[in-house]
Every structure is written in structure tokens, then in C-alpha cells.
Amino acid sequence: MQPFRGCSVHAIMCGIVGYIGKRQAYPVLVKGLHRLEYRGYDSAGVALINPSGRLNVYKSQGKVSDLEDTAQNQDLTGCIGIAHTRWATHGEPGYKNAHPHLSESGRLAIVHNGIIENYAALREMLIGQGRTFKSDTDTEVVVQLIEHLQEQDHLSFPQSVQKALQMVHGSYAVAVLDKQQPDTIVAARKGSPLVVGVGDDELFLGSDASPIIEYTNRVIYLEDEDMVILHMPGQDCASGRAEQAVAQIMLMTIRGERKTPQIQRVSMDVSQLEKGGYDHFMLKEICEQPQSLRSCLQSVKQTLSGTDAERIFSLLQSANRVLITACGTSWHAGLVAKYAIEQMVRVSVDVDYASELRYRQPVINNGDIVIAISQSGETADTLAAIDMAKKQGARVLSICNVIGSSIPRASDEVIYTMVGPEIGVASTKAFTAQVTVLTMLALVWGHRRNTLDDEHYTYLMQELDSLPDKIAQVLDHKEAVRQMAQTLSFASSCLYIGRSYNYPVALEGALKLKEISYIHAEGYPAAEMKHGPIALISQEMPVVTVATSSDIYDKLVSNIQEIRARQGRVMAVVNEGDTEVERLADVFVEVPRVAECLSPIVNIVPLQLLSYYVACLKGCDVDQPRNLAKSVTVE
Ligand code: AGP
């Protein structure tokens, strides 16, 4: 028997939707997939059980709209179904590997998010039992195993799913249909999120709450190794008697231990999932930052002054060292926090990419505090870094935007940013909220430790409150940024430079540009230009500089002069009335003055807009840039 040598095709960073109830399932499933499009994907599929008990599966490579084209004129009837969007990691995206996958007899259908690590051994075992496979996916191994257990061990549908999940190693969020049980969906999670929506006489599944909330705000966040049976006895679409069916939820672990479902209410509303008249979610989320920051400020003030505060500061007060860990934009927020915490709290702060921290065998001592920053709360590397740090005795505070997501649940304490769902893949309002939360944490923490005196504390708290209006002022000058974008859109590469608190802003501005306009951009501390990058300066290499007032403003002006002296083109973010830098720059955008430690929150906004307008000029897919996903749940 030749061992299986094909590379497994895993289904990760995907979207899952499920429905059973009084409505026709297909419209609910497809709309739910559209709600999950922001997660990034390259194929989509749906499985429905029609009133005659036939299991219909439709799949397509490409967008959800391609799936709708494939499925139109087909039999789309039925009140029960599951659906999936897949982001290819191993193996080409395509029909063969798209979900749902069927068992050999065609009786079962499964959708899956995660990695089954022992798929090869299970596949060989099943082939040894005479089973044949159509795809290279680890997911097909699971559905074949379930059917094998049904037939060999004469297990019920839920029991066969339960036993199969006890046999697999790895991570999963799965939903399974059995056409012989058209009133039941079985679902489970371990390491990949899955949410149950509880409606009136209807039940939903989603990788997050966004496919669910227009029908109900009552949800159950499944925990790792939870299995749930969604059952609608008396469910009979043929006669339309679905209305008489009563939804039943049976929650247990994959080992069969019964659990009581904890129903929570989601504060999100469906309007937050719509573009609201904007061309793109990214522009909407940039422009809603005045409101989102007001919401964030109100929430974090409450958190840092109420009963939560005592738990958070009792965790922090023992800190000898703070270790901040995150990925991407969230890592940039962590860099800003380093400056703020060290200056205001006088505690040592290290900042690590989570993907590096988890493997570099760091020295972590009891008393060290890890601050994990994540918009989605599902970033695999950040989650793994937290687990590693906790095993070494660290306590964890997470800063997150998605209530009930995996990272807050793995943390000792959490401060939510409360800016509502961020749909655009490029993170914008989450960044300004993260920096706001972290800066306020530093302020309150420093004031409690008497490393920040009353006068500074009071002044900076007032400055924090002025942020929404100052960002609104920046948004009133979008046209100046659009002009700047005209120039930048012809560049093939550019530099972003800043110093001190605005060095991370340079990094974040560069990330925004490259991830949505595909122009190479690099962020640098401005003083580092002389140590290499100045060799790049030419007419063809624009330099974007963040040059607002700071303790080292004069040194930054010198850096700009060095660039100008070598015919470099300078685009500057400057404070209103700063004629010195305006004279040096080819183009500039003015922003209101604010305390330096808060300036990243204002200064990043023109750079968010700049990347947006450049991407639009280049005709890029702003909300779903190529190769990217909103939540990187792969390592
Ligand atoms: C930022 O625009 C990117 N979408 C990406 O770098 C993101 O910040 C990173 O993947 C971290 O995501 P998280 O905040 O959800 O953990």
C-alpha cells in the first residue's frame, strides 16, 4: 500500500455558515457567505437537503457571486444547509478542493475550517477499508471517517461525528449534514471559531456573528472541543410545516459530556455590516473613526475605572516587564505603546512579532505581563504566543475588537476596543482604537504609580477627549490627500519615515500602501536614512514623512533637508501652519496639533486615506486585496 504522498489541502482562514429552520436555507447561506467575504477566500460552496431528502451540493472557484451563477436554475429548495468559503493554503484553489465535501456514498456533506494533522494516517486506514477519495483534502478524510464509523460501528449521526472528532488531531470548525437526518446539523470546534445563532424556530451557524445578526442577536460562542446538535424535529419543508418545528440545541463535548448552552446577546447590528453609501468598507471605516473613537473612549474609560480596573491593575502592578506581542498593524500599535508605557509608567517594554516570539525561546519570568493585541482575536500566531507565554508563567492582558473571540478567551484579562466590526482587510479604525486604549492604559497606570503627575495626567486625558474632533478635521481635508495620491500612484516603491512615536506610524503607513495598492513601501526611523536607505533617494523614490511637532522635530527637519539635498521628493504630514516643513515638501497635508504621545492616532489618518486613494487610482480590490485575509488563522 503506497503511503499517501499528495500534499494535503487544508481548509483554513475560511468562512462557515449553516442554517436550519422555517426559511428556505439557500438565501440565508449565500447572504451569510457574502458577510464573510472580508475574511478572504478563493472558492465557495453550499450543500442543501431538499424536501425530498436529496442532498444537493454546488461549488465554484472564485467569488460567492460565481457560486450564485453556478447554482442558479438548480434545485435550491430546502430549509437546511451548510456553506463555506475557502482560502487556499496548500494546493491550488479549485472545484476539486472546494467545500462542501461528500462522503463516498453521497449521504454526508461537511464544511471545515482548520488543519487535520493526522489526515494521512486516517486516509490510509480508510483506503485500507476499501474507501476511495475524490480530493486531496484533509476535510474529505473527516467526512469519510464519519461515514465509515456510521456503517462499521452502526453509530447514529451525532455519535459518528463525535467518535470521528475524538480520532482526529489538529484544529477544526466543522458542520455536517446527513441526508437521512434532514432535521439535524451537527457542528463542532477546536482551534477555529464557530458561533451558533438562536432564532425563533430557526438556528444558525457562523464562523463569526456577521452571517447571523440580521436574524437574531442571540448567540452561543462554542468553546474548544464543543459539539452541538441543531435539531428541528417535525421539520418538514415539503409541506411547509417547518413553522411547527421547535428548535432544539444539544451542547456537549466531543467526549459526550453534556453542557448548558450560554446564550449571549451580540451588540453588533446589521447596518455595521453594510457600506452605508461608501464605495468601500475601508473608506467607511476610515471615515467613521471620529464615532468609533468616541465609542472606544467611552468604553475604555468605563473599563479602567470600574470593577474590571482593579483586576487589570492588580495584574499590571506586579509587572517587572511588559512583553507586547501581535502581528501586522496590531504590532505597530504595540510599538507606539512601548513609547507610551516606558515614558509614563517607567516599566520596561519589549515588542515582538507573535510569529517570532513563539519560536525564539524567550526568557519569560513570573511577573512578566504579556499584552496581546489583535483586532480579530483569531490570529493563530498571536494565540500560540499567548499559550507559550502562559506556560512559562506570564499573565496575559489582551486588547481586542471581537467580543468572545479566541484571544480574549485565552487571556487573563481583556480590554475591548469596541469600534464595531472591521470588514475591510486593511485595518484602520482598529489601529486608532488600539493605540487609544494602550495610551489610556499607560496614562491611568502611570498616574496610579505616581510616575505621571496630576497635571500631565489631566492634560493628556483632555487631549484624548479631543481626538474624535481632530480626526474629523483631518477627514474634512480628504481632497488634499487625494491630490497627494495622484503623485504616489506612479511610484513603484517609496519610503515612509518618522521618529519617536511616529516611527510606528511610518511603518503602518507603509503597510497600508503595500497591502492594498501593491506598491512596495518601507517604513523607517528617519534618522536611519544615513545608515543605508538614503542611497535609494531619487526622483523616482517618493518619501512620505510624518513631521508633526515633537521633542525631536528639528532633527526630523534635518532628515528632510538631507533628502531634498539629493533631489528626493518629499510628501509630508505636518501640523497646521508649519511653514518650515511645508516649504521643504513637494506636497503636504496638514493635521491638527495634539500631544505627541497621541499624535499617531491623528497622523495615521491621512496615510490611511493616501493608501486608499492610491489603491482606487490603480483599480485595486480595496476591501479584499489579493492574497490577503482579514483574519490570519494560519501559522
Ligand atoms: C493590517 O492592515 C492587516 N490586515 C494585518 O496586518 C493585520 O493587522 C494582522 O493580520 C493582525 O490581525 P489581528 O489584529 O486581527 O490579529
Residues whose N, C-alpha, C, O or C-beta is under 5 A from the ligand:
A	BS01	AGP	C327 G328 T329 S330 I373 S374 Q375 S376 G377 T379 V425 A426 S427 A629 K630 V632
